[in-house]
Structures are given as structure tokens and as C-alpha cells.
Amino acid sequence: MSLSNPDSPLLSFDELRTRLLAIGPERYHHQHPFHLMMHEGKLTRGQLQAWALNRYYYQSRIPIKDAIILSRSEDKEFRKAWRKRIVDHDGDATSAGGIQRWIKLAEASGLDSERVERGDEVLPATRYAVNEYLNIVRNRTFLEAVASSLTELFSKDLISLRMEKMRQHYPWLSGGLDYFEARLTQAPEDAAFAINYVRENAKTRAQQESAIQALRDKCDILWAQLDALYFAYVQPGWPPPSAFRIEVK
């Protein structure tokens, strides 16, 4: 995103942070109708299964996204800090990662893990939106790639709310909430590192604006995934060919 006036003054860090944080209430997917239904206990088991299955595709691409960012950095200290994100999701010899924890959530919803991991039934729009996220981190500036991860600024509050509402409305999912427990500490740590990187490396107003736009674009990608779920499984309820079908009992 370029400014019409290239001489616009650099934002202070407080101003930049305020602009970034303002994107959350405006565009973050906590306000999507699908999430509102989830938190009000209005989703069926089948709709939650569709969410878990489709969201798995996003989760499975997070470490790929982080590996792309890692591969683009020539800064050893940056790579040392960023690589923890891959371990957080893929796991290592001593602990399961976020992907495996998400599989546990999908199993708690009643899905078979092999079915989820195959990904055959993922909505085309989900796949398209998630792959566009990979395109952002691969093809745009390195600063924008890092800034696109800043949705983690907003995720802790949503995760806390989601855990509370799932325990309240969907107690049969309670055994699968380990993914969210881990992200309560991981996400704020990751966000703090990324926002400091943006502060130190956005050296012009145009670069600051491009970082802000990258965060908006990431929010749009998350929103688009929920649009696809709502259209296919809520209203009008038209899943495309080969996509997951809710079992009618």
C-alpha cells in the first residue's frame, strides 16, 4: 500500500501500535457470524466438525508459512527466534505440536484423524484462502510477511472466550482443547516479537503502511475461511462437490 504523499511523517511506535491494534475490533474474525453462532452454542455437531476439518488445513499450513519466512531471512538471530514457531506447530521429539493437538480436537468432535489429515473434503474456498496466505509470505516484502502474523495480537482474547464457550455449550469437546491452552502463552510471545520487528524495520511511512495493510489482508483471509463455512454449512447450506457432508441422523 503506497501513500499519496511520500513525505508523510513516520508514525511513532505508539501510533503504529494503535493503528495495528485498531484492526482487531474492525476486521478480526471474532465478529464473524459463524464464530458468533459458535460462542452462542448454536452450531450443531456437524457444523463444528466442518469447522474443525477445514480449520485443520489452515493449521497444517502454519509451519509451512513459518518455514517460508525462515528461509527468506539472512539474520541468524531472527531465524533462531522464529524457528520456535515451527516447533510449536509441528512438535519435536519431546512434545506434540499444535497440529497434533488440533487433530485431538477434531477427534473430540467425532471425526476420524485420518479423514481430517487427508484433506479431501476441505472446501475449495478454504484451500484458496489459505494458499493465498502462503503467497503473501512468499511473494511480498519480508516486512509484510512478518507483519501478516500479527493477528496474534488479537487471538488471546478470542481463545479465552472460545474455551469458555466450548466448555459451556459443547462439553463433549472439552477433552480436545489442548491446542487453545498452548496458544494462550505462545501467541502473545510471538506477537511481541513480530511487532518489535515491525517497529525496528519499518523505516519509512510507506513501509509502516504496508505492514498495516498486510495485517488487514491476513484478517481478510481468516474471514474468508469462515465465509466459506457459513455458506456451505449454515446458510444457504450448499457444500460444493467432494466437500465434507454433515451426516443427517
N, C-alpha and C positions, 0 to 999 in steps of 0.2 A: 504494500500500500504506500503510495507516494503522496507527499504533501504538496498542495498547490504552491505554498511558499517554502522554498528550501531553506530559508533563513529563519524559520520559526525556532524559538529558543528551546534548548534541551529541557526536558522535564526533570525536575528534581526527583530523587528516589521516592520520596513520599508521594509526589504527584503521579509518578509512573505506577507505583504500587496501588494507589487509589483507582487509577484507570483500569488496571488489571482486575482488581477485586470487584469493581462495578460490573464486570462482565458476568459474574456469577448470578446475582439476582435477576439479571436481564435475560441470560441465554442458557444457563446451565440446565441440564435435563431433569433436575429435580422437580421442575414445574410441568413436565410433560404429562398429558392426561393418562398415559399408561402407568407412569410412576404414581400419580395421584390415586389411581384405582388400586394399585398395589398397597399403598400405605393406608387406604381406607378399608382394606380387606375385601375388595370387590372382584378380585381376579379368581378365576376357577383354577383348579389344579392343572388342567390342560393348558391354560394361558400362562401359568407360571412355568410349566415345562417348556413351552415355546420360547419364553424369555431365557430360561437357563441354557437351552440348546443353542439359541442364536448368540447369546452373550458369550458363550464359550468360544465362538470363532474370534471375537474381539480379544478375549483373554489370551488365546493361543498365539495371537499376533503381537502382543505387547513385547515379549522378549525379542522377537524379530525386529520390531521397531527400535528397541534399545540397542540391538546389535548393529543396526544400520548407523545409528547416531555414534556409537562407539567407534565404528570403522572410519568415520569421517573426521575424527579428532586426531590431531597431531600432538596434543598436550597430554603427557603422561599422567599428570595429576588429575586432569579431568577424567581420563579413562579409568583410573583407579577408583574415583568416586562413583562414576556412572555404572560400572560393571556390577555393582551390588544389585541393581535393578533386575538384571538378568537372573541372578541367583534367587532373588525374591520370588520371581515367577516360575523359573524352571526347577528350582531346588538344587540341592547338591547331595554329596554322599551322607550328610548328617541330617538333612531335613527335607520334608516335602515343600514344594513351592506353591505359588498361588494357582497355577494351572491345575495341579492335583487337588488342591482344596476346592476349586470350582467344580471339578468332577464329583467331589463328595457332595456338594450342594445339589448338583443335577441328579445324583443317585437318590438323595433325600426326597426329591420331587417325584421320584418313581421312574426315572429314566435309566436305561442301561448305559454304562460308561462307554462301551464300545460304540454304541449308536451315536452318542454325543461326539466322541473323538473322530469318527468317520467324517462328520460334517456334511453328509449327503443331503440332509434336509434343511440346511441353512437357507434362509430367504435370499434370493438374488440381490435385493437392495441392501441387506446386511453385509453381504460379501463385498458389494461395490463400495459401500461407505467405509468399511474397514480398510480395504485395499487403498482407498484414497488417502487414508491416514499414512500408510506406508509411502505413498507418493510424496506427501508433504515432507516427510523427514528425509527422503532420498533426494528430492529434486529442488527444494527451496534452500535458502541460505541456512547455514549451520545455526545461526542465531534463531531463526524461525523454527527450526527443527526442535531445538531445546525449549523454546517458549511454548510450543504446542502442547508440551506435557504439563503445563501449569493448571490444567483442570484439577490437579491435585490440591490446589489452594482451596477448592470448594468441597472436596469429596469427604472430608472427615465428618462434617455435619450430616451429610446425606447418609453416610454409612451408619452413623449412630442412630439416626431416625429409622433407617431400614431395618436394622437389627431389632429395635424395639417393636416395630410394627409387625415384623415377621413372627416374632415370638408371640405377639398378641393374637394375630389373625390366622397364622399358618403354623401352629405348634409342631406339626409333623415335619417342618423344615428346620427346626431348631438344631438338630444334630449336624446340619450342614453349613453352619455359619462361621466356620473357622477362617474362611477366606476374609471375611469382613473384620474379624478380630485382628488379624495380622495387619490389615491395611490401616487400622486406626493409628498405628505408630509409623508404618512405612511411608504412607502418603505425605504426612506433614514434613518428615525428614527430606523426602525427595523434592517437595515443593520449595523448601527453604534453600536447598542447593541450587535449584533451577532459577529461582527469582534472583538470587545473588549473581548467578552467571549473567542473566539478562542485564542486571544493573551495571555490571562491570564491563560488558561487551557491547551494549547498545550505545555507541559513542556519538551518534547523531540523532536528531529528532526523527528523521526518516526511518532509521533503524528501530527506534523505540516504537514508532507507529506500526512497523512491520511485525514486531513482536506481539503487540496488542492484537493485530489482525490475525496472526497465527493462532492465538488463543481463541478468538471468536470462531475461526474456522474449525478448530477442534471441537468446540461446543456444538457447532452445526453437525459435525459427523456423529456425535453421540445422540443428538436429537433425531437425526435421520434414521438411525437404527431403531429408535422407538416408534417413529412414524411407520416404519415397515411392519413392526409387530402389531401396532394398533390396527392398521389397515387389514392385515391378514387374519388377525385373531380376535378383534373386538368389533370394529365397525368399518366397512360393511362385512368383514369376515371372509375375505377372498384370498386364501393362500394360493400361490401360484403352483403350477405343476411341479411335482417332485419335492415340494416343501413339506415340512412337518405337518401332520394332520392330528388334530385333537380327537381322541377316541370318544365316541358317543356311547354312553352306557345307559 
